Amino acid sequence: MWNILYTYLENDDEVLIPEIAFSVYDTITKLQGANPLRYKLNSDFSMDFDNLELMITKRTKFLVINSPNNPQI
């Protein structure tokens, strides 16, 4: 995960990270000058796709998906 984010992130890129996630995702993102944005999960820990779609911008580079904290990009 470190290598992927370190290799591809640039200043002002965005990484969408679930509100319940390994804290190192934020750290790696910030070290590369990118912006970690936390997205909310539903009460059953499923993804709120409508909200997630609204968060995606031209600067969004990655979406982190946990199950529950098993990283997948």
Chimera marker file (.cmm) of the C-alpha trace (Angstrom):
<marker_set name="trace">
<marker id="1" x="0.000" y="0.000" z="0.000" r="1" g="1" b="0" radius="0.5"/>
<marker id="2" x="2.818" y="2.374" z="0.907" r="1" g="1" b="0" radius="0.5"/>
<marker id="3" x="4.589" y="1.780" z="-2.410" r="1" g="1" b="0" radius="0.5"/>
<marker id="4" x="1.462" y="2.285" z="-4.496" r="1" g="1" b="0" radius="0.5"/>
<marker id="5" x="0.458" y="5.553" z="-2.827" r="1" g="1" b="0" radius="0.5"/>
<marker id="6" x="4.056" y="6.798" z="-2.652" r="1" g="1" b="0" radius="0.5"/>
<marker id="7" x="4.606" y="6.095" z="-6.350" r="1" g="1" b="0" radius="0.5"/>
<marker id="8" x="1.439" y="7.566" z="-7.822" r="1" g="1" b="0" radius="0.5"/>
<marker id="9" x="0.341" y="10.415" z="-5.546" r="1" g="1" b="0" radius="0.5"/>
<marker id="10" x="1.225" y="14.007" z="-6.364" r="1" g="1" b="0" radius="0.5"/>
<marker id="11" x="0.540" y="17.350" z="-4.664" r="1" g="1" b="0" radius="0.5"/>
<marker id="12" x="-3.161" y="18.110" z="-4.299" r="1" g="1" b="0" radius="0.5"/>
<marker id="13" x="-4.316" y="14.636" z="-5.371" r="1" g="1" b="0" radius="0.5"/>
<marker id="14" x="-7.135" y="13.209" z="-3.293" r="1" g="1" b="0" radius="0.5"/>
<marker id="15" x="-7.451" y="9.788" z="-1.668" r="1" g="1" b="0" radius="0.5"/>
<marker id="16" x="-10.885" y="8.705" z="-0.457" r="1" g="1" b="0" radius="0.5"/>
<marker id="17" x="-10.526" y="6.717" z="2.753" r="1" g="1" b="0" radius="0.5"/>
<marker id="18" x="-13.344" y="5.208" z="4.856" r="1" g="1" b="0" radius="0.5"/>
<marker id="19" x="-13.925" y="6.818" z="8.245" r="1" g="1" b="0" radius="0.5"/>
<marker id="20" x="-12.950" y="3.502" z="9.870" r="1" g="1" b="0" radius="0.5"/>
<marker id="21" x="-9.536" y="2.680" z="8.446" r="1" g="1" b="0" radius="0.5"/>
<marker id="22" x="-5.889" y="2.158" z="9.297" r="1" g="1" b="0" radius="0.5"/>
<marker id="23" x="-4.517" y="5.596" z="10.265" r="1" g="1" b="0" radius="0.5"/>
<marker id="24" x="-1.369" y="5.156" z="8.187" r="1" g="1" b="0" radius="0.5"/>
<marker id="25" x="-3.391" y="5.776" z="4.996" r="1" g="1" b="0" radius="0.5"/>
<marker id="26" x="-3.793" y="9.410" z="6.059" r="1" g="1" b="0" radius="0.5"/>
<marker id="27" x="-0.108" y="9.681" z="6.914" r="1" g="1" b="0" radius="0.5"/>
<marker id="28" x="1.122" y="8.274" z="3.601" r="1" g="1" b="0" radius="0.5"/>
<marker id="29" x="-1.265" y="10.527" z="1.703" r="1" g="1" b="0" radius="0.5"/>
<marker id="30" x="-0.146" y="13.660" z="3.554" r="1" g="1" b="0" radius="0.5"/>
<marker id="31" x="3.554" y="12.818" z="3.172" r="1" g="1" b="0" radius="0.5"/>
<marker id="32" x="3.061" y="12.960" z="-0.595" r="1" g="1" b="0" radius="0.5"/>
<marker id="33" x="1.353" y="16.352" z="-0.410" r="1" g="1" b="0" radius="0.5"/>
<marker id="34" x="-2.036" y="14.836" z="-1.248" r="1" g="1" b="0" radius="0.5"/>
<marker id="35" x="-5.315" y="15.227" z="0.633" r="1" g="1" b="0" radius="0.5"/>
<marker id="36" x="-6.951" y="12.362" z="2.535" r="1" g="1" b="0" radius="0.5"/>
<marker id="37" x="-10.738" y="12.659" z="2.454" r="1" g="1" b="0" radius="0.5"/>
<marker id="38" x="-12.778" y="10.458" z="4.785" r="1" g="1" b="0" radius="0.5"/>
<marker id="39" x="-16.039" y="8.985" z="3.562" r="1" g="1" b="0" radius="0.5"/>
<marker id="40" x="-18.799" y="7.712" z="5.817" r="1" g="1" b="0" radius="0.5"/>
<marker id="41" x="-20.053" y="4.156" z="5.916" r="1" g="1" b="0" radius="0.5"/>
<marker id="42" x="-23.620" y="3.031" z="6.492" r="1" g="1" b="0" radius="0.5"/>
<marker id="43" x="-24.584" y="1.618" z="9.903" r="1" g="1" b="0" radius="0.5"/>
<marker id="44" x="-23.956" y="-1.909" z="8.592" r="1" g="1" b="0" radius="0.5"/>
<marker id="45" x="-20.470" y="-0.786" z="7.391" r="1" g="1" b="0" radius="0.5"/>
<marker id="46" x="-21.502" y="-0.933" z="3.736" r="1" g="1" b="0" radius="0.5"/>
<marker id="47" x="-20.533" y="1.884" z="1.404" r="1" g="1" b="0" radius="0.5"/>
<marker id="48" x="-22.885" y="4.787" z="0.720" r="1" g="1" b="0" radius="0.5"/>
<marker id="49" x="-22.360" y="4.920" z="-3.040" r="1" g="1" b="0" radius="0.5"/>
<marker id="50" x="-24.493" y="8.028" z="-3.547" r="1" g="1" b="0" radius="0.5"/>
<marker id="51" x="-22.390" y="10.024" z="-1.087" r="1" g="1" b="0" radius="0.5"/>
<marker id="52" x="-19.172" y="8.529" z="-2.415" r="1" g="1" b="0" radius="0.5"/>
<marker id="53" x="-20.040" y="9.548" z="-5.964" r="1" g="1" b="0" radius="0.5"/>
<marker id="54" x="-20.480" y="13.150" z="-4.804" r="1" g="1" b="0" radius="0.5"/>
<marker id="55" x="-16.997" y="13.144" z="-3.248" r="1" g="1" b="0" radius="0.5"/>
<marker id="56" x="-15.171" y="12.107" z="-6.431" r="1" g="1" b="0" radius="0.5"/>
<marker id="57" x="-13.493" y="15.001" z="-8.236" r="1" g="1" b="0" radius="0.5"/>
<marker id="58" x="-10.941" y="15.446" z="-11.003" r="1" g="1" b="0" radius="0.5"/>
<marker id="59" x="-8.253" y="15.326" z="-8.291" r="1" g="1" b="0" radius="0.5"/>
<marker id="60" x="-9.372" y="11.952" z="-6.865" r="1" g="1" b="0" radius="0.5"/>
<marker id="61" x="-6.577" y="9.477" z="-7.509" r="1" g="1" b="0" radius="0.5"/>
<marker id="62" x="-7.451" y="6.529" z="-5.231" r="1" g="1" b="0" radius="0.5"/>
<marker id="63" x="-10.365" y="5.014" z="-3.354" r="1" g="1" b="0" radius="0.5"/>
<marker id="64" x="-9.420" y="2.847" z="-0.367" r="1" g="1" b="0" radius="0.5"/>
<marker id="65" x="-11.863" y="0.025" z="0.416" r="1" g="1" b="0" radius="0.5"/>
<marker id="66" x="-11.569" y="-1.887" z="3.690" r="1" g="1" b="0" radius="0.5"/>
<marker id="67" x="-13.031" y="-5.193" z="4.725" r="1" g="1" b="0" radius="0.5"/>
<marker id="68" x="-12.958" y="-4.218" z="7.619" r="1" g="1" b="0" radius="0.5"/>
<marker id="69" x="-9.339" y="-3.009" z="7.590" r="1" g="1" b="0" radius="0.5"/>
<marker id="70" x="-7.959" y="-5.138" z="4.815" r="1" g="1" b="0" radius="0.5"/>
<marker id="71" x="-6.665" y="-2.603" z="2.276" r="1" g="1" b="0" radius="0.5"/>
<marker id="72" x="-7.727" y="-2.796" z="-1.332" r="1" g="1" b="0" radius="0.5"/>
<marker id="73" x="-7.249" y="-0.122" z="-3.988" r="1" g="1" b="0" radius="0.5"/>
<link id1="1" id2="2" r="1" g="1" b="0" radius="0.2"/>
<link id1="2" id2="3" r="1" g="1" b="0" radius="0.2"/>
<link id1="3" id2="4" r="1" g="1" b="0" radius="0.2"/>
<link id1="4" id2="5" r="1" g="1" b="0" radius="0.2"/>
<link id1="5" id2="6" r="1" g="1" b="0" radius="0.2"/>
<link id1="6" id2="7" r="1" g="1" b="0" radius="0.2"/>
<link id1="7" id2="8" r="1" g="1" b="0" radius="0.2"/>
<link id1="8" id2="9" r="1" g="1" b="0" radius="0.2"/>
<link id1="9" id2="10" r="1" g="1" b="0" radius="0.2"/>
<link id1="10" id2="11" r="1" g="1" b="0" radius="0.2"/>
<link id1="11" id2="12" r="1" g="1" b="0" radius="0.2"/>
<link id1="12" id2="13" r="1" g="1" b="0" radius="0.2"/>
<link id1="13" id2="14" r="1" g="1" b="0" radius="0.2"/>
<link id1="14" id2="15" r="1" g="1" b="0" radius="0.2"/>
<link id1="15" id2="16" r="1" g="1" b="0" radius="0.2"/>
<link id1="16" id2="17" r="1" g="1" b="0" radius="0.2"/>
<link id1="17" id2="18" r="1" g="1" b="0" radius="0.2"/>
<link id1="18" id2="19" r="1" g="1" b="0" radius="0.2"/>
<link id1="19" id2="20" r="1" g="1" b="0" radius="0.2"/>
<link id1="20" id2="21" r="1" g="1" b="0" radius="0.2"/>
<link id1="21" id2="22" r="1" g="1" b="0" radius="0.2"/>
<link id1="22" id2="23" r="1" g="1" b="0" radius="0.2"/>
<link id1="23" id2="24" r="1" g="1" b="0" radius="0.2"/>
<link id1="24" id2="25" r="1" g="1" b="0" radius="0.2"/>
<link id1="25" id2="26" r="1" g="1" b="0" radius="0.2"/>
<link id1="26" id2="27" r="1" g="1" b="0" radius="0.2"/>
<link id1="27" id2="28" r="1" g="1" b="0" radius="0.2"/>
<link id1="28" id2="29" r="1" g="1" b="0" radius="0.2"/>
<link id1="29" id2="30" r="1" g="1" b="0" radius="0.2"/>
<link id1="30" id2="31" r="1" g="1" b="0" radius="0.2"/>
<link id1="31" id2="32" r="1" g="1" b="0" radius="0.2"/>
<link id1="32" id2="33" r="1" g="1" b="0" radius="0.2"/>
<link id1="33" id2="34" r="1" g="1" b="0" radius="0.2"/>
<link id1="34" id2="35" r="1" g="1" b="0" radius="0.2"/>
<link id1="35" id2="36" r="1" g="1" b="0" radius="0.2"/>
<link id1="36" id2="37" r="1" g="1" b="0" radius="0.2"/>
<link id1="37" id2="38" r="1" g="1" b="0" radius="0.2"/>
<link id1="38" id2="39" r="1" g="1" b="0" radius="0.2"/>
<link id1="39" id2="40" r="1" g="1" b="0" radius="0.2"/>
<link id1="40" id2="41" r="1" g="1" b="0" radius="0.2"/>
<link id1="41" id2="42" r="1" g="1" b="0" radius="0.2"/>
<link id1="42" id2="43" r="1" g="1" b="0" radius="0.2"/>
<link id1="43" id2="44" r="1" g="1" b="0" radius="0.2"/>
<link id1="44" id2="45" r="1" g="1" b="0" radius="0.2"/>
<link id1="45" id2="46" r="1" g="1" b="0" radius="0.2"/>
<link id1="46" id2="47" r="1" g="1" b="0" radius="0.2"/>
<link id1="47" id2="48" r="1" g="1" b="0" radius="0.2"/>
<link id1="48" id2="49" r="1" g="1" b="0" radius="0.2"/>
<link id1="49" id2="50" r="1" g="1" b="0" radius="0.2"/>
<link id1="50" id2="51" r="1" g="1" b="0" radius="0.2"/>
<link id1="51" id2="52" r="1" g="1" b="0" radius="0.2"/>
<link id1="52" id2="53" r="1" g="1" b="0" radius="0.2"/>
<link id1="53" id2="54" r="1" g="1" b="0" radius="0.2"/>
<link id1="54" id2="55" r="1" g="1" b="0" radius="0.2"/>
<link id1="55" id2="56" r="1" g="1" b="0" radius="0.2"/>
<link id1="56" id2="57" r="1" g="1" b="0" radius="0.2"/>
<link id1="57" id2="58" r="1" g="1" b="0" radius="0.2"/>
<link id1="58" id2="59" r="1" g="1" b="0" radius="0.2"/>
<link id1="59" id2="60" r="1" g="1" b="0" radius="0.2"/>
<link id1="60" id2="61" r="1" g="1" b="0" radius="0.2"/>
<link id1="61" id2="62" r="1" g="1" b="0" radius="0.2"/>
<link id1="62" id2="63" r="1" g="1" b="0" radius="0.2"/>
<link id1="63" id2="64" r="1" g="1" b="0" radius="0.2"/>
<link id1="64" id2="65" r="1" g="1" b="0" radius="0.2"/>
<link id1="65" id2="66" r="1" g="1" b="0" radius="0.2"/>
<link id1="66" id2="67" r="1" g="1" b="0" radius="0.2"/>
<link id1="67" id2="68" r="1" g="1" b="0" radius="0.2"/>
<link id1="68" id2="69" r="1" g="1" b="0" radius="0.2"/>
<link id1="69" id2="70" r="1" g="1" b="0" radius="0.2"/>
<link id1="70" id2="71" r="1" g="1" b="0" radius="0.2"/>
<link id1="71" id2="72" r="1" g="1" b="0" radius="0.2"/>
<link id1="72" id2="73" r="1" g="1" b="0" radius="0.2"/>
</marker_set>
